Amino acid sequence: MLGQVNYAPSDRKRRRAGKVVKQMSNKVYISNQQNTVKVPSGLRILIRRSCNAVLGFEKFEQPAEISVTFVDNAAIAALNEQYRNKPMPTDVLSFPLGENGKYDINEDTGCAMLGDIVISMEKAMEQAELYGHPLQREVAFLTVHSMLHLLGYDHEAGGLEAVKMREKEEAVLIQLGLPRTVSYTADQV
């Protein structure tokens, strides 16, 4: 009998067919390209937790790579016009790189490249004030929302698909300890 191998979950290793294999981790790259809203301490950690929570909730089995960029209203309005023909600021834009659950793999990291999330920190601040919750909760919501888009979910047509997406968003936010303080109705989705 072979000697026992000691390992802890924090070793980032997993046992496969009697072997100990190093487990790849998700990569969340965050950049701040705005100076209008101060990025609160701990927000980057919350974004990483939000991305990981969605991947866990959706049982995404492979390591993933996501890019998150903070911009101001002017920058997101330009992107919104360029990619959606809507010349106005929006809170968040998602740019999925996968199609039908298939993603290219970054050869350097071994991660599935899910795509890019662009968050207007100005709009996030406005919405946090409007809904009466902290900026952190709003940015976590926008991150979870966009992660679901990167995984192929869509709410643009409304109806049942939009309700399903909203339910998933709220389930993940509850897991993160950030429940919605007010309920929503079908006409809000």
C-alpha positions as CSV (number, residue, x, y, z in Angstrom):
1,M,0.0,0.0,0.0
2,L,1.3,3.4,-0.9
3,G,1.8,6.0,1.8
4,Q,-1.1,8.4,2.4
5,V,-0.9,11.8,0.8
6,N,-1.9,14.6,3.1
7,Y,-3.6,17.6,1.5
8,A,-6.0,20.3,2.5
9,P,-8.6,22.1,0.3
10,S,-6.5,25.3,0.6
11,D,-3.7,23.5,-1.2
12,R,-5.8,24.1,-4.4
13,K,-5.3,20.4,-5.3
14,R,-7.8,17.8,-6.2
15,R,-7.6,14.0,-6.2
16,R,-8.2,12.3,-9.6
17,A,-7.9,8.6,-10.2
18,G,-5.5,8.2,-7.2
19,K,-3.3,11.1,-8.2
20,V,-3.1,14.5,-6.6
21,V,-3.6,17.2,-9.4
22,K,-3.1,20.9,-9.0
23,Q,-6.5,22.6,-9.4
24,M,-6.6,25.6,-11.7
25,S,-8.3,28.7,-10.3
26,N,-10.5,31.3,-11.9
27,K,-8.8,34.5,-13.1
28,V,-10.7,37.8,-12.7
29,Y,-8.8,40.7,-14.1
30,I,-10.1,44.1,-12.8
31,S,-9.1,47.5,-14.1
32,N,-10.2,51.0,-13.2
33,Q,-10.4,53.4,-16.2
34,Q,-12.3,56.1,-14.5
35,N,-11.7,58.6,-11.8
36,T,-15.3,59.9,-11.2
37,V,-16.2,57.5,-8.4
38,K,-13.8,56.3,-5.7
39,V,-13.6,52.5,-5.8
40,P,-14.3,51.4,-2.2
41,S,-11.9,49.2,-0.3
42,G,-12.8,45.5,-0.8
43,L,-14.8,46.0,-4.0
44,R,-12.3,44.0,-6.1
45,I,-12.5,41.1,-3.7
46,L,-16.4,41.3,-3.8
47,I,-16.2,41.2,-7.6
48,R,-14.0,38.1,-7.6
49,R,-16.4,36.5,-5.0
50,S,-19.4,37.4,-7.2
51,C,-17.8,35.9,-10.3
52,N,-16.8,32.7,-8.4
53,A,-20.3,32.5,-6.9
54,V,-22.0,32.5,-10.3
55,L,-19.6,29.9,-11.7
56,G,-20.3,27.7,-8.7
57,F,-24.0,28.2,-8.8
58,E,-24.0,27.3,-12.5
59,K,-21.7,24.4,-11.9
60,F,-19.2,25.7,-14.4
61,E,-16.6,22.9,-14.2
62,Q,-13.5,24.4,-15.7
63,P,-11.3,27.4,-14.6
64,A,-12.5,30.6,-16.2
65,E,-11.1,34.0,-17.1
66,I,-13.1,37.2,-16.9
67,S,-12.2,40.8,-17.4
68,V,-14.0,43.5,-15.4
69,T,-13.4,47.2,-16.2
70,F,-14.7,50.3,-14.4
71,V,-15.5,53.2,-16.6
72,D,-17.5,56.5,-16.4
73,N,-20.8,57.3,-18.1
74,A,-19.2,58.9,-21.1
75,A,-17.1,55.8,-21.9
76,I,-20.0,53.4,-21.4
77,A,-22.2,55.6,-23.5
78,A,-19.7,55.4,-26.4
79,L,-19.5,51.6,-26.0
80,N,-23.3,51.3,-25.8
81,E,-23.6,53.3,-29.0
82,Q,-20.9,51.4,-30.8
83,Y,-22.2,47.9,-29.9
84,R,-25.9,48.4,-29.3
85,N,-26.8,51.5,-31.3
86,K,-28.0,53.1,-28.0
87,P,-26.3,56.5,-27.6
88,M,-26.7,56.7,-23.8
89,P,-25.0,55.6,-20.6
90,T,-26.0,52.2,-19.2
91,D,-25.0,50.5,-16.0
92,V,-23.2,47.5,-17.4
93,L,-22.3,45.9,-20.7
94,S,-21.3,42.3,-21.2
95,F,-19.1,41.0,-24.0
96,P,-19.3,37.2,-24.1
97,L,-16.6,35.4,-25.9
98,G,-18.2,32.0,-25.9
99,E,-21.0,30.6,-28.0
100,N,-23.4,27.7,-27.1
101,G,-21.3,26.9,-24.0
102,K,-18.1,26.6,-25.9
103,Y,-15.2,28.9,-25.0
104,D,-11.7,29.3,-26.3
105,I,-8.9,28.4,-23.8
106,N,-6.2,30.8,-22.9
107,E,-3.0,28.7,-23.5
108,D,-1.1,30.6,-20.8
109,T,-3.6,30.0,-18.0
110,G,-5.6,27.0,-19.1
111,C,-8.8,29.0,-18.4
112,A,-11.9,29.3,-20.5
113,M,-12.1,32.9,-21.7
114,L,-15.7,33.9,-20.8
115,G,-15.5,37.5,-21.8
116,D,-15.5,41.1,-20.6
117,I,-17.7,43.0,-18.2
118,V,-17.7,46.9,-18.3
119,I,-19.3,48.7,-15.4
120,S,-20.1,52.4,-15.2
121,M,-19.2,53.3,-11.7
122,E,-21.2,56.6,-12.1
123,K,-24.3,54.7,-13.1
124,A,-23.8,52.1,-10.3
125,M,-23.5,55.0,-7.8
126,E,-26.7,56.6,-9.1
127,Q,-28.6,53.3,-8.9
128,A,-27.3,52.4,-5.4
129,E,-28.6,55.8,-4.2
130,L,-31.9,55.3,-6.1
131,Y,-32.5,51.8,-4.6
132,G,-31.2,52.7,-1.2
133,H,-28.4,50.2,-0.9
134,P,-24.6,50.4,-0.8
135,L,-22.5,50.8,-3.9
136,Q,-20.9,47.4,-3.1
137,R,-24.3,45.7,-3.4
138,E,-25.1,47.4,-6.7
139,V,-21.7,46.5,-8.2
140,A,-22.1,42.9,-7.0
141,F,-25.5,42.8,-8.7
142,L,-24.1,44.2,-11.9
143,T,-21.3,41.7,-11.8
144,V,-23.6,38.7,-11.2
145,H,-26.0,39.9,-13.9
146,S,-23.1,40.2,-16.4
147,M,-21.6,36.9,-15.5
148,L,-24.9,35.2,-16.4
149,H,-24.8,37.0,-19.7
150,L,-21.3,35.7,-20.3
151,L,-22.6,32.2,-19.6
152,G,-25.4,32.6,-22.2
153,Y,-28.4,33.9,-20.3
154,D,-30.5,36.7,-21.8
155,H,-33.3,38.8,-20.5
156,E,-33.7,41.2,-23.5
157,A,-36.9,39.5,-24.8
158,G,-38.5,39.6,-21.4
159,G,-40.9,36.9,-20.3
160,L,-40.0,33.7,-18.6
161,E,-36.3,33.9,-19.6
162,A,-36.0,37.2,-17.9
163,V,-37.7,35.9,-14.7
164,K,-35.4,32.9,-14.6
165,M,-32.3,35.1,-15.0
166,R,-33.5,37.4,-12.2
167,E,-34.2,34.5,-9.9
168,K,-30.6,33.2,-10.5
169,E,-29.2,36.7,-9.8
170,E,-31.0,36.9,-6.5
171,A,-30.1,33.3,-5.5
172,V,-26.4,34.1,-6.0
173,L,-26.7,37.5,-4.2
174,I,-28.3,35.7,-1.3
175,Q,-25.4,33.2,-1.2
176,L,-23.1,36.3,-1.1
177,G,-25.1,37.7,1.8
178,L,-26.4,40.6,-0.3
179,P,-30.2,39.9,-0.6
180,R,-32.5,42.4,-2.3
181,T,-34.2,44.6,0.2
182,V,-37.3,45.1,-1.9
183,S,-39.2,42.7,-4.1
184,Y,-39.6,43.0,-7.8
185,T,-42.5,42.5,-10.1
186,A,-42.6,40.9,-13.6
187,D,-42.7,44.3,-15.3
188,Q,-39.3,45.2,-13.8
189,V,-37.5,42.3,-15.5
